[in-house]
Amino acid sequence: MNSTFTFDKRNKKLRRYVVFMIVIQAGTLLSTILLFCFVFFLEPIVAKLITIPIVAIFQFMLNKLWTFR
């Protein structure tokens, strides 16, 4: 759906799929690291609320600049 609706790209589907999966894993890793760091200083729910937009922006930018360029 990102290919079609967000970035309007319909070619190189296999390559885009593989890179998209790498971006997802990078986002998961970033989320884990941020939560690990934030939970020492903040309540767990606050740490999650801060982490979610950071990871969403990170993944969007990686997808925009790498996956769907």
Protein Blocks (a to p, Z undefined) as FASTA:
>chain_A
ZZmmmnopaehklmmmmmmmmmmmmmmmmmmmmmmmmmmmmcfklmmmmmmmmmmmmmmm
mmmmmmmZZ
